[in-house]
């Protein structure tokens, strides 16, 4: 694969999806290929390059998890210990859960914690402040029983880092990982980002106009409580260096056995586009028999994707600054890189024809703390729409990403409860419906998160 062919593909996909700025990197046969497209800002254009910073949102979780593994290797943290050993003040909505949740439960999303507490810009916005409010967060399952992707779980893991190191989280991360690995452009907070070259985010309005995404990161400046789960900004160049570290033997920072333990399956994921299981901090993927590990990030008008194939010492990074189209752009880049270098082609799943009886079983409203998800049937198709709760949107003085309007979904062959979104900004996303002992649908999973059905169903 040449720089030229990758460059041509990135340019054509960025043009097709209307991406203002994108940066892509591939690590193959020990060499790095970086290509960029477009500009950091439409109003004040500067070319994107391999050193341009993009908010990487949840790709941050791979750094937080690795830092905790370094503390495990140093004997300062035990993955199987209850979180309360390190954060004794932890209070949750259920006392039994607060006693039982382990460090590993946080790192593989099996703690049973809802997605996250919303930062309202008030009060104590440190990690300690966030943890002091975790009793407000609903629990969706007993610890250890199922995976449901939780930002709050990773933020709590960041508080463990603070407690055992005695340092603010960001300083601890710098000394544990970022400085020893020379990741000089992987930073937390606007104060660090703004002295480097960085890309603005954009959201496509319903009328097609691109609007600058505010806030720049996924949450308002000063929300340090969200840094462990999603606060990093980085560049393609630094993320390829991060990939090299993950593909290596630990660089003396932690034993290879501890680093490679992060790739081993700790829990299965069902019917998810994100992967078929979690390791420690990584989504696991079966790529035509090859094992892939990866993580994506979706910020405000910013999307990041990182995928590694350890047995082939291969990695691909894609960063794009447009919502929601940046996600589809990144996925196309990853698929192209896998096919062109590793010969891996994805078999597209084909949804079944519309079935009125099955559709009627699942229609209704589902929710998490910040979002509503509506599934509707009109006799010809089944649709899924998801958006920020109107009350939260109305109370915010920030512009928030637009909602995903109703888009067609279809059930997939198999046991009948897995589905796929077939159009719109979520096209290609997969998920499944969960049922109680009586067979009644009680929840829907999308993007690795459980949305519980609102009862009574209207």
MONOR-V612076 format. One record per residue. RES is the residue in one small letter. PHI is phi in whole degrees, 0 to 359 (999 if undefined). OMEGA is omega in degrees with one decimal (none if undefined). BURIAL is b if it has 24 or more other C-alpha atoms within 12 Angstrom, else e. Layout:
res-><RES;RES>
phi-><PHI;PHI>
omega-><OMEGA;OMEGA>
burial-><BURIAL;BURIAL>
This chain:
res-><x;x;x;x;x;x;x;x;x;x;x;x;x;x;x;x;x;x;x;x;x;x;x;x;x;x;x;x;x;x;x;x;x;x;x;x;x;x;x;x;x;x;x;x;x;x;x;x;x;x;x;x;x;x;x;x;x;x;x;x;x;x;x;x;x;x;x;x;x;x;x;x;x;x;x;x;x;x;x;x;x;x;x;x;x;x;x;x;x;x;x;x;x;x;x;x;x;x;x;x;x;x;x;x;x;x;x;x;x;x;x;x;x;x;x;x;x;x;x;x;x;x;x;x;x;x;x;x;x;x;x;x;x;x;x;x;x;x;x;x;x;x;x;x;x;x;x;x;x;x;x;x;x;x;x;x;x;x;x;x;x;x;x;x;x;x;x;x;x;x;x;x;x;x;x;x;x;x;x;x;x;x;x;x;x;x;x;x;x;x;x;x;x;x;x;x;x;x;x;x;x;x;x;x;x;x;x;x;x;x;x;x;x;x;x;x;x;x;x;x;x;x;x;x;x;x;x;x;x;x;x;x;x;x;x;x;x;x;x;x;x;x;x;x;x;x;x;x;x;x;x;x;x;x;x;x;x;x;x;x;x;x;x;x;x;x;x;x;x;x;x;x;x;x;x;x;x;x;x;x;x;x;x;x;x;x;x;x;x;x;x;x;x;x;x;x;x;x;x;x;x;x;x;x;x;x;x;x;x;x;x;x;x;x;x;x;x;x;x;x;x;x;x;x;x;x;x;x;x;x;x;x;x;x;x;x;x;x;x;x;x;x;x;x;x;x;x;x;x;x;x;x;x;x;x;x;x;x;x;x;x;x;x;x;x;x;x;x;x;x;x;x;x;x;x;x;x;x;x;x;x;x;x;x;x;x;x;x;x;x;x;x;x;x;x;x;x;x;x;x;x;x;x;x;x;x;x;x;x;x;x;x;x;x;x;x;x;x;x;x;x;x;x;x;x;x;x;x;x;x;x;x;x;x;x;x;x;x;x;x;x;x;x;x;x;x;x;x;x;x;x;x;x;x;x;x;x;x>
phi-><999;255;303;296;293;295;299;298;295;299;298;292;291;296;293;300;269;71;283;296;212;213;223;228;222;231;253;212;53;80;243;254;242;240;227;229;215;80;230;285;205;288;281;229;293;221;297;292;222;290;256;289;276;237;297;257;49;287;300;306;297;293;286;299;296;292;298;295;295;294;292;297;298;276;78;268;223;245;301;268;282;296;304;295;299;256;234;298;278;302;237;234;299;232;296;296;295;300;287;264;300;258;300;298;305;290;280;243;63;248;285;82;277;301;304;186;274;280;284;261;77;243;68;278;259;282;298;299;295;297;297;292;256;295;293;279;274;296;258;252;193;297;306;84;267;199;270;213;299;225;296;301;299;288;295;296;300;296;293;298;304;298;295;278;266;74;245;304;310;296;292;297;296;299;282;285;226;295;289;299;269;69;273;285;249;246;220;255;91;298;302;278;294;288;268;238;283;221;260;287;265;225;240;275;286;305;277;94;290;268;243;300;278;234;290;295;274;285;215;298;304;98;276;296;297;260;297;297;274;191;264;280;244;204;241;301;299;293;291;290;295;298;296;302;298;295;276;265;248;102;50;77;278;206;300;305;298;287;297;284;299;295;271;275;297;250;201;275;244;254;49;238;294;286;153;252;183;249;267;246;83;241;281;256;229;265;250;57;95;274;263;248;233;197;201;249;215;235;255;274;71;220;227;228;218;224;225;238;237;303;292;249;48;241;211;223;234;220;232;216;248;215;252;271;292;300;296;296;301;299;298;294;295;298;300;296;295;296;291;284;260;254;70;269;241;274;274;288;283;250;292;282;298;302;231;302;298;290;298;297;292;248;296;141;256;233;207;241;304;251;225;251;232;244;245;227;230;240;92;233;207;251;233;232;235;219;199;292;305;304;297;290;297;293;280;272;267;257;289;247;303;296;288;266;293;308;229;297;230;224;291;259;301;131;280;97;253;265;220;218;279;248;206;79;294;258;309;93;294;241;193;207;262;251;232;272;300;274;90;282;291;244;195;225;260;214;53;76;244;271;259;275;291;279;249;285;283;276>
omega-><-178.6;174.0;-175.5;-176.4;177.2;-179.1;178.6;-178.2;-179.4;-179.5;-177.8;179.9;179.2;178.3;-178.9;-177.4;178.0;-175.8;177.4;-177.1;180.0;175.6;-175.3;175.8;176.4;173.5;-174.5;-180.0;176.1;179.1;-178.2;173.1;179.1;173.6;-179.2;178.9;170.6;-167.6;-180.0;-175.8;178.2;-178.1;-178.5;-168.3;172.1;-174.5;170.7;173.1;-174.6;178.8;178.5;179.2;170.1;169.3;-177.2;172.8;-169.9;170.2;174.8;-176.4;178.8;177.8;179.9;179.9;-178.6;176.7;177.5;176.5;176.0;177.2;174.1;-178.9;178.7;179.2;-178.0;179.8;175.4;-177.3;-176.3;179.5;173.6;179.9;-177.5;174.3;-176.4;-179.6;-172.9;-177.6;-177.2;172.1;178.0;-179.8;-179.9;-175.5;-180.0;177.8;-179.1;178.7;-167.3;-173.7;179.9;176.9;179.6;177.0;177.8;-171.9;175.5;170.9;177.8;-178.5;-176.6;178.7;171.5;-173.6;-176.1;167.6;-179.1;175.8;-179.2;178.5;-177.5;172.7;-177.4;-175.3;174.9;174.7;178.1;179.1;178.0;-178.0;-179.0;179.3;-172.9;176.6;177.5;-173.3;178.6;172.1;-175.0;179.3;174.6;-178.8;173.9;-173.4;179.5;175.6;167.0;-170.1;-173.6;171.9;-178.8;179.6;179.2;176.7;175.8;176.2;177.1;176.8;174.7;177.9;179.3;-174.3;-173.4;178.7;-175.3;-178.6;167.8;-173.6;-175.1;176.9;178.5;179.9;178.3;-176.0;-179.3;-170.6;-164.7;179.9;-179.8;-179.2;178.4;179.9;-170.7;179.5;175.2;-164.1;173.7;168.3;-178.8;-177.1;177.5;-176.4;-170.6;175.7;175.2;175.2;-177.2;-178.2;171.1;173.5;177.5;171.8;178.7;178.8;179.4;179.2;177.6;-179.3;176.6;-179.5;178.9;-179.1;174.2;-2.8;-176.3;175.4;-175.3;-178.3;-175.0;177.5;179.9;-180.0;-175.9;178.8;179.0;-177.0;-178.0;-178.0;-174.8;-170.0;-174.7;162.8;-179.1;-179.1;175.5;-179.0;179.3;-178.5;173.4;175.3;176.2;178.4;178.0;178.6;-178.5;-179.9;-174.3;-172.8;175.9;174.9;-178.4;179.3;174.2;-177.7;179.0;-178.6;178.6;178.3;-175.4;175.0;-178.6;-178.4;-174.1;-176.2;174.8;178.8;178.7;171.5;-178.3;170.6;-175.8;173.7;-173.9;-178.4;179.9;175.1;172.7;163.9;170.8;-179.9;-178.2;163.9;180.0;-177.3;168.9;-176.7;179.2;-179.6;172.8;179.0;177.2;171.6;-176.5;174.0;174.6;175.9;174.4;178.0;-179.9;-176.6;-178.0;179.9;-179.1;176.7;178.7;179.2;179.4;172.5;-170.6;-174.4;176.7;-178.9;-174.4;174.7;173.6;178.7;175.4;-178.4;-177.8;-171.7;175.8;174.0;-4.7;-169.3;179.4;179.6;-179.8;176.7;-178.6;-179.8;-179.4;178.5;-179.6;179.8;-178.6;-178.7;178.5;-177.7;-174.0;-179.2;-174.2;-178.8;-179.2;175.3;-178.4;174.1;-178.2;176.1;179.7;179.6;178.0;175.2;179.8;179.4;-174.5;-177.8;-179.3;178.9;-177.5;179.9;-169.8;-176.0;178.4;-179.5;176.4;-177.0;159.1;-172.8;-171.9;-170.1;171.6;176.6;-177.0;176.3;-175.0;177.2;179.9;-179.8;179.8;179.5;177.7;-177.7;177.1;173.4;-178.3;-178.9;178.8;-179.9;-176.6;-179.7;179.3;179.0;-177.7;-176.5;-176.1;174.5;177.5;168.6;178.8;178.7;178.9;177.0;172.4;-178.7;-177.2;-180.0;-177.2;170.9;177.6;174.8;179.5;177.1;-179.2;-175.4;172.4;-176.7;177.0;-176.5;179.0;174.3;-171.9;178.4;174.2;-175.6;179.0;-176.8;-179.7;177.5;178.0;178.1;179.9;176.9;175.7;-175.2;173.2;-175.5;180.0;-179.9;178.6;179.0;-175.6;-177.2;175.8;175.0;169.4;-178.2;175.0;-177.8;176.3;169.1;-179.7;-180.0;178.6;-179.1;-0.7;178.2;-178.2;none>
burial-><e;e;e;e;e;b;b;e;b;b;b;e;b;b;e;e;b;b;b;b;b;b;b;b;b;b;b;b;e;e;e;b;b;b;b;b;b;b;b;b;b;e;e;e;e;e;e;b;b;b;b;b;b;b;b;b;b;b;b;b;b;b;b;b;b;b;b;b;b;b;b;b;b;e;e;e;b;b;b;e;e;b;b;b;e;b;b;e;e;b;b;b;e;b;e;e;b;b;b;b;b;b;b;b;b;b;b;b;b;b;b;b;b;b;b;b;b;b;b;e;b;e;e;e;b;b;b;b;b;b;b;b;b;b;b;e;b;b;b;b;b;b;b;b;e;b;b;b;b;b;b;b;b;b;b;b;b;b;b;b;b;b;b;b;b;e;e;b;b;b;e;b;b;b;e;b;b;b;e;e;b;e;b;b;b;b;b;b;b;b;e;e;b;e;e;e;b;b;b;b;b;b;b;b;e;e;e;e;e;b;b;b;b;b;b;b;b;b;b;b;b;b;b;b;b;b;b;b;b;b;b;b;b;b;b;b;b;b;b;b;b;b;b;b;b;b;b;b;e;b;e;e;b;b;e;e;e;b;b;b;b;b;b;b;b;b;b;b;b;b;b;b;b;b;b;b;b;b;b;b;b;b;b;b;b;b;b;e;e;e;b;b;b;b;b;b;b;b;b;b;b;b;b;b;b;b;b;b;b;b;e;b;b;b;b;b;b;b;b;b;b;b;b;b;b;b;b;b;b;b;b;b;b;b;b;b;b;b;e;e;b;b;e;e;e;e;e;e;e;e;b;e;e;e;e;e;e;b;b;e;b;b;b;b;b;b;b;b;b;b;b;b;b;b;b;b;b;e;e;e;b;b;b;b;b;b;b;b;b;e;e;e;e;e;e;e;e;e;b;b;b;b;b;b;b;b;b;b;b;b;b;b;e;e;e;b;b;b;b;b;b;b;e;b;b;b;b;b;b;b;b;b;b;b;e;e;e;e;e;e;b;b;b;b;b;b;b;b;b;b;b;b;b;e;e;e;e;e>
